[in-house]
Amino acid sequence: MANKKSGSSGKQGRASASRPPTSRQQQAQPQSGSARRTLERLSAPALVTLHNLPRWLIPVALATILFLGLILSGDWRFLGALLLVVVGLFVSWLTALSWPILTPSSRFIRVLVGVALFGLAILKALGRW
């Protein structure tokens, strides 16, 4: 009962929120412009919604959409291209949000994945893949 009165049992999870920012966070803050702040502000509700979903749902949904986008062909190729664009937009959005704290190699890989998804979508829409 002494723990409940002092509040020490419930505040351990919140202790990390009061820690000073890391060097990466400090580097990211001065570089944020008005467009970046706007993106972060507009993305906040969607991020909260995604955070409240079950952990497994987003990767499973993205994998399913990607798989369908890759296998749809023939008369359904435009739907496949659209699904690839959806995955590309999601990856690009997350890349833009995390850009300030990414290392150069992580930036390169994420941009490469986004470009590859959009390139595959174009090839699929044209019927060449």
Rosetta blueprint (number, residue, H / E / L):
1 M L
2 A H
3 N H
4 K H
5 K H
6 S H
7 G L
8 S L
9 S L
10 G L
11 K L
12 Q L
13 G L
14 R L
15 A H
16 S H
17 A H
18 S H
19 R L
20 P L
21 P L
22 T L
23 S H
24 R H
25 Q H
26 Q H
27 Q H
28 A H
29 Q L
30 P L
31 Q L
32 S L
33 G L
34 S H
35 A H
36 R H
37 R H
38 T H
39 L H
40 E H
41 R H
42 L H
43 S H
44 A H
45 P H
46 A H
47 L H
48 V H
49 T H
50 L H
51 H H
52 N H
53 L L
54 P L
55 R L
56 W L
57 L H
58 I H
59 P H
60 V H
61 A H
62 L H
63 A H
64 T H
65 I H
66 L H
67 F H
68 L H
69 G H
70 L H
71 I H
72 L L
73 S L
74 G H
75 D H
76 W H
77 R H
78 F H
79 L H
80 G H
81 A H
82 L H
83 L H
84 L H
85 V H
86 V H
87 V H
88 G H
89 L H
90 F H
91 V H
92 S H
93 W H
94 L H
95 T H
96 A H
97 L H
98 S H
99 W H
100 P H
101 I H
102 L L
103 T L
104 P H
105 S H
106 S H
107 R H
108 F H
109 I H
110 R H
111 V H
112 L H
113 V H
114 G H
115 V H
116 A H
117 L H
118 F H
119 G H
120 L H
121 A H
122 I H
123 L H
124 K H
125 A H
126 L H
127 G L
128 R L
129 W L
